């Protein structure tokens, strides 16, 4: 069995490790991959276009391709691979717009009665500013780019000055490029976030365990948005009553909408939720596995991941078994991330680290591990409780050292 995984972070390393754990005979390929993926498979060197990847898959007789990163989905890679008769896990281009185009996504939610915060759409900077001035009593709001921005296109503002500054950065200074040509100003909900990653087989949505993602760079959820600084599974705020509310008001109408709009595909669907006022609200969809939620979920998955994927291609019923344990993932980053940071720092202690852990942004140079990105390592602890998992994760964190190392100390608190 030959599997190609597209992406280069900790999520892709976690996916590869889980597949190999379930079946040692699998041959893994990664594009672009990282230092961690190079130790469990083969990284594809040089720059490849989508058509280059098609040719690679054909030439190397790749059985299944799994899309990790959203970048490839919005290039229409699934449509192209399927046109060439290649098996690929992920949404076709139109379904990927549920993640890649927030206005498209919000319209879908509104049409199918999916509970989401109130929002307004703007293409004009002046009109957005006028709206803010007319609603100056609405102190806290979320300003979102319409397009993707590597998980950083959401700015929470708690006063009018911050909101105006955010609008200027997005719409005038083009901090996020074309992603900010249109923006959404959304009602701010005070509550607890939850991530529900699920598998969609075209007929049913099968949810994974609940996760809690820590998106902000600073402790107590302060500072800039990042791609994720840690996560825990299960999410303690997803009570039975909240699960029932989620299924009734978000999962079921989402499934109805996907089928009615012909947005069916085989792949992953991520529900980014906010729990507020004893209800659950949908903030966003992702059409892939979340990062670092994947790194926290895969160590708890008892079922064979490859069998789950193959069952979907064979149109068989899917059920997923989980270990009755908890996990906590702490992301080690380069100080300065998500803005300017230095790479090329020697990492010590990695070779003696016990599993599970994942490489996010590190490479091997002259037989030494070196930092190569903003998020460097994902350290995971497993325990009977979140507290025990957290304790084990932070004990492992203390064994790793590199210059300008930064991590949040409140993951799982």
N, C-alpha and C positions, 0 to 999 in steps of 0.2 A: 504494500500500500504506500503510495507516494502522496504527500499532502503539502500544498503550498499555502503559507500563511502570510497575508499582506499587512505590513505594519512594522514598526521598529521600537516598540516600547515594552514596558513590563507586562502589559496585557498579553502581548503576543508570546513573550517568554513563558508566561503562566499557562497559556493555551497549549503550547508545545510540550511543556513538562507534563501536563495532565494527559495528553494523548500518548506520550511515550510510557507513562506510568501504567496506562491501561493496555498498551500493546507495544512491547519492546521492538517488534519487527518493522514498525513504521519508519519510513524515510521522510524526514522533514526538510522543507526548503522555506526560506524566509526572504521577503523583499520589503524594505531594505534590511530589516533585522538589526541586531546590535551585538555587543560582545557576548551577552548571555546566550542568545539564540545560536551563535556560532559554535557553542560548546555542545549543543544538542542536535544540530542539523547543519545545513549548508546555507550561508547567506549568499544571495545573488549580488554580485559586484556590479559596479557602474550604474549609470542612470538608465532606467527602462521606462518606456511609454506603455500604455495599456496594450497596444498591439504587440509590442515586444514581449509582454507577459503572456499574451495569447500564444505566441510562437514558442516561448519557453515551455509553457504547459503542454503544448502539442508535441514538441520535440522530446521532452522528458517523460511523456506519458503520465502526467499528473492526474491522479484519480479524483481528488477533491481540492478545491481552493476555498479557503476561509478568509473573509475580509475582516480585518481587525479595525483599520483606520477609516474614518469617515471620508478622508480625502479621495480614496479610490472610488467610493460609492457615488460621489458627486461627479466623477468623471464618466459615469455610466458603465463601469467595468462589468457589472453583472449582466446587463443586456448584451454586451459585446461577447463575453465568454459564452453565454447561452446560445448566441447566434452561431458560434463555432462548435456547438455540441459539447461544451465543457461543463462539468458539474461545479457549481460555485454556491457558497453559502452567503446570502446577503440579499438586500432588496434591489429590485430594478430601479432605474433612474427616477421614475415618477414617485414611487413609494419612498425613496431616499429623501425626497423633498420634505417629508414629514420632519426630518432633522435639519436639512440644509436650507430650508426656507420657512422662517418662523411665521410669516404672514399666511402662507399656505397651510401651515400646521394649525394656526389659530382658527382659520376659516373652517377647517375640518372639524375641530373641537366644537365650534359654535353650531355647525350644521347638524351634528349628531348628539347635541345636548350633553357634551362631556364637561364636567365642572372644571372651570379654569378661572383665574383671577380676571377682573375687568381690565380692559386694555384699549388703547388708541393707537392708530397707525399714522406715521408721518413720513413724507418724502421730502418735505421742505423744512429747512432749519428754522426759518422765521416763524412758520406756523407752529412748530414744536415749542419754540420759545414763548410765543403768545399763549399757547395752552398752559404752559407752566405758570405764567404770570396771572392768568385768570384763575388758576387753581392753586394759588400759593398756600392755602390752608392744608393742602395734601402734602404734609411734610415729607413722608417717606414714599419713594417710588422705585421701581426697577426699570432701568433703561436698557433695552436689548437691541443688538444689531439684528437685522433680518437674516443675514447669512452667518455661516459658521466662523468662529474666530479662535479655534484651538481651545475651546472651553473657557475663553476669557472675555466673551462678548456680552457679558451681563454686568452692569454697574448699578449697585444699590446706592441711592443717594438719600440723605436724611435732612437736607435743607436745600433751598432754592439755588444758592450759590454753587453747591456741588453738582446739582442737576444741570445747571447752565454750562459748567465746566465740562461735564461728561458729554453733553450734546455737542459742544464745540470740538472736543477731541475726536468724537466719532464722525460727525457730519461735515465739519470744516477741515480739520487737520488730517482726517482720514486715517486715524490710528489703526483701524482694522481694515483698511482698503475698501474695496467695493462692498464688503459685508455691511458697511454702515451707510450705504446710499439710502436705505429705508430703515426706520427704527420703530420700535414698539415701546410706548410708555405704559407700564403695567402697574396695577394696584399692588402695593407692598403688603404681603401677609406675614404677620409675626407668628412663627410656629416652628415646627420641627420638620426638617427635610427627610425624605426617604427615597431610595432608589429601588425600583422593582425591575430587574432584568428578566426577560422572558424569551421563550422560544416560540416562534410563529411558524406553523407548517402549512399555512394557506387555508386551514379549516379551524384550527384551535390555537389559542394563546396559552402556553403552559408557563406559569410564573415560577421563577427560582425563589430562593429564600430572600427575605427583605435585607437591604443593606442601608447603612448610613454613611454618606460621603462627606468629607470635610474639605470644602472647596477653597476657603480663604487661606492666604499665606500666613496670617497671624493667628495666635491663640484666641479663643473665645470668638472665633469667626470674625476676625477683623482684617482690614487691609484688602489687597487686590485679590481678584478671583484667579485661581490657578486651574490646571488640569486635574487637581485633586491632591491633597496632602495626606490622605489616609482614609481608612474606612473600617467599619465594623459590621459583622454579620452574626446573628440576626439583629435587625433594628429594634431596640426595645420599645419604640413608640408605635410600632405596627401591632397594635392589640387586635384581638379577635373582631371587635366591633369595627375597627378601622379597615381590616381586611375585607369584611363584608361590604362596607361602604365603597371601598376601592373596586371590588368586583362588580358591584351593581352600577355605580355611577361613572366608572372610568374604563375598566377592562371590557365589560360586555358591550357598551356602545362603541368602543374602539373597534372591536371585532366586527360588529355590524357595519360600521363605516368602511373598514378595509375591504370587506366583501362587496358591499354595494358600489364602492368607487373603483372596483377592480384593482386594488392596491395589494393583492395577495402575492406572497413570496415565501420562500423558505429562508429563515434567518433569525436574527435576534431583534427584539423590540424592547427598548428601555423606557420605563415610565419614570420621569423625574417629578416627584410629588412634594407637596407641602401639606403637613397636617396642621390645621388651624380650626378653632371653634368646634372641635370634636368631629370635623369633617376632613376629607382628603380632597385636595385640588391638584389638577395636573398642570405643572409648569411647562414641561417640554417632553417631546419624544426624542430618543436617539434610536437609530436603526442599526445598532451594533451593541456589542458588550461594552459596558462602562469600564473605565480605568480610573482609580484602582479597585473598583468593586470586583472585577474579575479575579484579581490576585487574592481577594479575601474569600471569594466563593469557591473557586476550583479546589482548594485543599479540603473543603467540606463535602464535595460531590462524591457520593459513594458509587453512583452509576458509572458505567463505561461511556465516556464522552463520544468516542468514535461510533459506538453502537447507536447512540442517540441521533447523531448526524445521519448515519446510514438508514436508520428507521424512517427518517423524514423523507429521504430520497425514494425509499421503497413504499411510501404512503402507509406505513404501519403506525399503530397507536404508540404514543410516547408517554412514558412515566419516568420521573426522575427521583431517585432515592438520595437522601442526604444523611450525613453523620449527625448525631444529636450532640453537636459540639458548637462552640463559638470561635470566631476568629477576629483578629485585629491586625490591620496592616498600617505600618508607619512608613511614610515616604521620606527618604533622605534626599535632600536637594542641595544644589550649589547656592551658596548665599548670594542674594541678588535676584534670583528667580522670583517672579515670572518676568522681570525686566532684564537688566544687564547682569551677567555673571561670567565668571572665568571657568574654563574647562582645562583639561590636561593635568589634573591633580592626581597624584598617586593615592590609590585606595589601599589601606592596610586592614587586615583582619578578615577579608572576604573568603579566603581559602579555607578557614577554619569554621565558617559559619554553618550552623545546622539548618536543614530544610524545615519549613519552606521559606524561600526568599527568591526574589526575582530581580534581574538586571533591567533597568529602565533606560539609563543613559551612561553606559560605561563600555570601554573596549580594552582589549589586551594589546599592549605595545611593549615589545622587548621583554616578554614574559611577565609584565606587570599590569595590573588592572589600573586604568586611568579613567577619570571622569570625562564624559563627552557631551553632556547635555544638562538641562536645568534640573529635571528630576532624575536622580542617579540610581537609587536602589529602593526596592520595596521589601521591607522586613515584616514577616508575618508570625504572629504567635497564635497557638491553638490551645483552648482550654475548655473546661466544663462550664465556665461562666465568662462573660465579657471581661470582668475584672482579672480573672486568671489569664485569659488570652492576652490582655493588655500588658500585664506584668511580664509575661514571657517575651512579648515583642520588644519591650523596652530593655529587657536584659540583653537581648541579642543586639539591639541598636548600640549598646555601650561597647561592643566588641569591634565596631567598625570606625575607622578614622580616615579622614582626608581633609586637606586644607579647605577652609570656607564651608565646612559641613553645616547644614541647617536642617532642623526638623521641628515639627510642633510637638510639644510635650503633653498636650491635652487630648490626644486621640483616644476615644473610648471612655472619657470621664463623664 
